[in-house]
């Protein structure tokens, strides 16, 4: 019985938003670089917001972070430190 009621509520909600613009349900994306970088990198389970701030100040951009090698800067990336220790 409860499952049917819950399904009914979901269907009602879907019907309400059926003809609404997509931006009502999608949420707003931050426009500043650090917020977008934080959102992208913290989707990796082992990376937290402090790691993102440190990475941003060390490397300057996502491109430079991606280009960093373990040999060039051992321990500078959070997943490198966790893999080593």
NUPADO-521609 format. One line per field, with one value per atom (N, C-alpha, C): residue number from 1; x, y, z; residue in three letters; atom name. Coordinates in nm, 3 decimals. Example, Ala and Ser with C-alpha at 12.3 -4.5 7.8 and 13.67 -1.06 7.14 Angstrom:
<atoms>
num: (1:1:1:2:2:2)
px: (1.319:1.230:1.320:1.285:1.367:1.290)
py: (-0.569:-0.450:-0.330:-0.225:-0.106:0.003)
pz: (0.780:0.780:0.780:0.708:0.714:0.787)
residuo: (Ala:Ala:Ala:Ser:Ser:Ser)
atomo: (N:CA:C:N:CA:C)
</atoms>
This chain:
<atoms>
num: (1:1:1:2:2:2:3:3:3:4:4:4:5:5:5:6:6:6:7:7:7:8:8:8:9:9:9:10:10:10:11:11:11:12:12:12:13:13:13:14:14:14:15:15:15:16:16:16:17:17:17:18:18:18:19:19:19:20:20:20:21:21:21:22:22:22:23:23:23:24:24:24:25:25:25:26:26:26:27:27:27:28:28:28:29:29:29:30:30:30:31:31:31:32:32:32:33:33:33:34:34:34:35:35:35:36:36:36:37:37:37:38:38:38:39:39:39:40:40:40:41:41:41:42:42:42:43:43:43:44:44:44:45:45:45:46:46:46:47:47:47:48:48:48:49:49:49:50:50:50:51:51:51:52:52:52:53:53:53:54:54:54:55:55:55:56:56:56:57:57:57:58:58:58:59:59:59:60:60:60:61:61:61:62:62:62:63:63:63:64:64:64:65:65:65:66:66:66:67:67:67:68:68:68:69:69:69:70:70:70:71:71:71:72:72:72:73:73:73:74:74:74:75:75:75:76:76:76:77:77:77:78:78:78:79:79:79:80:80:80:81:81:81:82:82:82:83:83:83:84:84:84:85:85:85)
px: (0.082:0.000:0.087:0.189:0.275:0.349:0.393:0.465:0.376:0.252:0.159:0.136:0.125:0.107:0.230:0.348:0.472:0.484:0.452:0.454:0.356:0.240:0.140:0.191:0.261:0.316:0.422:0.506:0.606:0.539:0.437:0.366:0.301:0.242:0.183:0.289:0.404:0.512:0.561:0.575:0.617:0.517:0.390:0.286:0.291:0.319:0.326:0.438:0.554:0.671:0.679:0.583:0.584:0.602:0.535:0.540:0.619:0.697:0.779:0.915:0.981:1.115:1.214:1.311:1.408:1.489:1.515:1.599:1.534:1.404:1.338:1.379:1.405:1.439:1.588:1.668:1.810:1.899:1.855:1.942:2.035:2.098:2.185:2.331:2.405:2.548:2.623:2.719:2.800:2.882:2.911:2.984:3.132:3.170:3.311:3.391:3.515:3.600:3.621:3.649:3.677:3.556:3.437:3.316:3.296:3.317:3.302:3.409:3.533:3.642:3.612:3.564:3.529:3.419:3.317:3.207:3.258:3.344:3.395:3.487:3.580:3.680:3.628:3.533:3.482:3.386:3.354:3.276:3.362:3.494:3.586:3.586:3.555:3.535:3.653:3.775:3.892:3.935:3.866:3.905:3.804:3.853:3.764:3.789:3.713:3.722:3.859:3.920:4.054:4.154:4.141:4.228:4.213:4.089:4.065:4.132:4.120:4.185:4.336:4.392:4.537:4.579:4.503:4.536:4.527:4.422:4.405:4.518:4.562:4.670:4.805:4.822:4.948:4.961:4.855:4.862:4.796:4.700:4.639:4.519:4.514:4.401:4.382:4.264:4.236:4.330:4.358:4.449:4.586:4.638:4.769:4.762:4.650:4.634:4.639:4.569:4.564:4.699:4.780:4.912:5.018:4.987:5.085:5.113:5.238:5.274:5.316:5.308:5.351:5.501:5.577:5.721:5.760:5.690:5.724:5.700:5.592:5.555:5.497:5.578:5.523:5.453:5.335:5.259:5.181:5.184:5.114:4.966:4.929:4.789:4.731:4.608:4.552:4.550:4.517:4.511:4.651:4.753:4.891:4.931:4.899:4.935:4.867:4.742:4.669:4.722:4.766:4.820:4.956:5.033:5.167:5.162:5.066:5.067:4.955)
py: (-0.119:0.000:0.127:0.131:0.250:0.272:0.166:0.178:0.241:0.201:0.258:0.407:0.447:0.589:0.669:0.614:0.683:0.697:0.592:0.599:0.703:0.708:0.807:0.949:0.975:1.108:1.143:1.046:1.070:1.105:1.032:1.059:1.197:1.235:1.369:1.476:1.458:1.555:1.564:1.451:1.450:1.525:1.503:1.572:1.723:1.766:1.910:1.975:1.907:1.964:1.929:1.857:1.808:1.919:2.030:2.138:2.259:2.243:2.352:2.352:2.468:2.472:2.387:2.332:2.240:2.305:2.436:2.500:2.505:2.483:2.476:2.353:2.245:2.120:2.091:2.160:2.128:2.195:2.297:2.366:2.461:2.547:2.648:2.607:2.630:2.600:2.726:2.709:2.822:2.870:2.999:3.055:3.079:3.085:3.109:2.979:2.994:2.880:2.785:2.838:2.752:2.667:2.723:2.646:2.534:2.563:2.460:2.352:2.394:2.299:2.210:2.271:2.197:2.095:2.137:2.047:1.928:1.956:1.849:1.753:1.807:1.720:1.647:1.707:1.637:1.525:1.512:1.396:1.270:1.287:1.176:1.153:1.033:1.003:1.043:1.027:1.052:1.198:1.287:1.428:1.511:1.593:1.679:1.825:1.916:2.058:2.117:2.073:2.120:2.078:1.955:1.908:1.997:2.035:2.117:2.253:2.315:2.445:2.431:2.326:2.304:2.277:2.197:2.168:2.295:2.373:2.496:2.594:2.607:2.702:2.649:2.517:2.458:2.458:2.415:2.395:2.504:2.574:2.686:2.653:2.535:2.501:2.350:2.308:2.166:2.104:2.177:2.127:2.094:2.183:2.159:2.044:2.030:1.918:1.787:1.783:1.661:1.627:1.729:1.708:1.667:1.684:1.654:1.504:1.471:1.330:1.295:1.169:1.124:1.146:1.130:1.145:1.291:1.381:1.522:1.586:1.550:1.608:1.499:1.408:1.299:1.351:1.299:1.335:1.464:1.530:1.657:1.640:1.527:1.501:1.411:1.438:1.362:1.213:1.170:1.027:0.967:1.048:0.999:0.973:1.069:1.053:0.929:0.908:0.796:0.664:0.666:0.545:0.509:0.610:0.586:0.541:0.590:0.562:0.482)
pz: (0.000:0.000:0.000:0.086:0.093:-0.038:-0.101:-0.226:-0.333:-0.337:-0.435:-0.411:-0.285:-0.253:-0.293:-0.265:-0.301:-0.452:-0.525:-0.672:-0.722:-0.659:-0.698:-0.680:-0.568:-0.545:-0.649:-0.684:-0.789:-0.922:-0.956:-1.082:-1.080:-0.967:-0.955:-0.974:-0.913:-0.926:-1.069:-1.134:-1.275:-1.361:-1.337:-1.415:-1.393:-1.270:-1.241:-1.321:-1.329:-1.396:-1.545:-1.595:-1.732:-1.836:-1.820:-1.920:-1.872:-1.767:-1.714:-1.785:-1.788:-1.849:-1.769:-1.837:-1.775:-1.665:-1.676:-1.574:-1.437:-1.428:-1.298:-1.219:-1.288:-1.220:-1.218:-1.297:-1.309:-1.207:-1.143:-1.048:-1.122:-1.048:-1.108:-1.096:-1.202:-1.204:-1.162:-1.073:-1.032:-1.150:-1.151:-1.265:-1.234:-1.106:-1.078:-1.092:-1.131:-1.165:-1.048:-0.930:-0.815:-0.778:-0.784:-0.754:-0.854:-0.981:-1.084:-1.071:-1.040:-1.020:-0.899:-0.791:-0.670:-0.700:-0.771:-0.805:-0.887:-0.983:-1.069:-0.994:-0.918:-0.855:-0.731:-0.659:-0.541:-0.578:-0.705:-0.747:-0.741:-0.734:-0.709:-0.559:-0.517:-0.375:-0.287:-0.335:-0.250:-0.247:-0.317:-0.322:-0.243:-0.149:-0.072:-0.109:-0.050:-0.085:-0.053:0.056:0.091:-0.016:-0.065:-0.173:-0.296:-0.329:-0.448:-0.433:-0.316:-0.293:-0.308:-0.249:-0.259:-0.402:-0.473:-0.613:-0.698:-0.676:-0.752:-0.728:-0.604:-0.576:-0.624:-0.624:-0.669:-0.821:-0.888:-1.033:-1.115:-1.059:-1.130:-1.216:-1.274:-1.360:-1.366:-1.408:-1.423:-1.526:-1.630:-1.733:-1.674:-1.591:-1.529:-1.428:-1.359:-1.266:-1.343:-1.454:-1.535:-1.596:-1.624:-1.683:-1.580:-1.451:-1.346:-1.342:-1.325:-1.317:-1.174:-1.140:-1.008:-0.990:-1.097:-1.087:-1.068:-1.135:-1.130:-0.995:-0.930:-0.801:-0.712:-0.666:-0.586:-0.461:-0.438:-0.319:-0.331:-0.446:-0.458:-0.490:-0.543:-0.572:-0.464:-0.420:-0.308:-0.332:-0.452:-0.479:-0.486:-0.514:-0.508:-0.364:-0.276:-0.134:-0.076:-0.108:-0.053:-0.110:-0.236:-0.297:-0.238:-0.199:-0.145:0.000:0.076:0.219:0.258)
residuo: (Unk:Unk:Unk:Unk:Unk:Unk:Unk:Unk:Unk:Unk:Unk:Unk:Unk:Unk:Unk:Unk:Unk:Unk:Unk:Unk:Unk:Unk:Unk:Unk:Unk:Unk:Unk:Unk:Unk:Unk:Unk:Unk:Unk:Unk:Unk:Unk:Unk:Unk:Unk:Unk:Unk:Unk:Unk:Unk:Unk:Unk:Unk:Unk:Unk:Unk:Unk:Unk:Unk:Unk:Unk:Unk:Unk:Unk:Unk:Unk:Unk:Unk:Unk:Unk:Unk:Unk:Unk:Unk:Unk:Unk:Unk:Unk:Unk:Unk:Unk:Unk:Unk:Unk:Unk:Unk:Unk:Unk:Unk:Unk:Unk:Unk:Unk:Unk:Unk:Unk:Unk:Unk:Unk:Unk:Unk:Unk:Unk:Unk:Unk:Unk:Unk:Unk:Unk:Unk:Unk:Unk:Unk:Unk:Unk:Unk:Unk:Unk:Unk:Unk:Unk:Unk:Unk:Unk:Unk:Unk:Unk:Unk:Unk:Unk:Unk:Unk:Unk:Unk:Unk:Unk:Unk:Unk:Unk:Unk:Unk:Unk:Unk:Unk:Unk:Unk:Unk:Unk:Unk:Unk:Unk:Unk:Unk:Unk:Unk:Unk:Unk:Unk:Unk:Unk:Unk:Unk:Unk:Unk:Unk:Unk:Unk:Unk:Unk:Unk:Unk:Unk:Unk:Unk:Unk:Unk:Unk:Unk:Unk:Unk:Unk:Unk:Unk:Unk:Unk:Unk:Unk:Unk:Unk:Unk:Unk:Unk:Unk:Unk:Unk:Unk:Unk:Unk:Unk:Unk:Unk:Unk:Unk:Unk:Unk:Unk:Unk:Unk:Unk:Unk:Unk:Unk:Unk:Unk:Unk:Unk:Unk:Unk:Unk:Unk:Unk:Unk:Unk:Unk:Unk:Unk:Unk:Unk:Unk:Unk:Unk:Unk:Unk:Unk:Unk:Unk:Unk:Unk:Unk:Unk:Unk:Unk:Unk:Unk:Unk:Unk:Unk:Unk:Unk:Unk:Unk:Unk:Unk:Unk:Unk:Unk:Unk:Unk:Unk:Unk:Unk)
atomo: (N:CA:C:N:CA:C:N:CA:C:N:CA:C:N:CA:C:N:CA:C:N:CA:C:N:CA:C:N:CA:C:N:CA:C:N:CA:C:N:CA:C:N:CA:C:N:CA:C:N:CA:C:N:CA:C:N:CA:C:N:CA:C:N:CA:C:N:CA:C:N:CA:C:N:CA:C:N:CA:C:N:CA:C:N:CA:C:N:CA:C:N:CA:C:N:CA:C:N:CA:C:N:CA:C:N:CA:C:N:CA:C:N:CA:C:N:CA:C:N:CA:C:N:CA:C:N:CA:C:N:CA:C:N:CA:C:N:CA:C:N:CA:C:N:CA:C:N:CA:C:N:CA:C:N:CA:C:N:CA:C:N:CA:C:N:CA:C:N:CA:C:N:CA:C:N:CA:C:N:CA:C:N:CA:C:N:CA:C:N:CA:C:N:CA:C:N:CA:C:N:CA:C:N:CA:C:N:CA:C:N:CA:C:N:CA:C:N:CA:C:N:CA:C:N:CA:C:N:CA:C:N:CA:C:N:CA:C:N:CA:C:N:CA:C:N:CA:C:N:CA:C:N:CA:C:N:CA:C:N:CA:C:N:CA:C:N:CA:C:N:CA:C:N:CA:C:N:CA:C:N:CA:C:N:CA:C:N:CA:C:N:CA:C:N:CA:C)
</atoms>
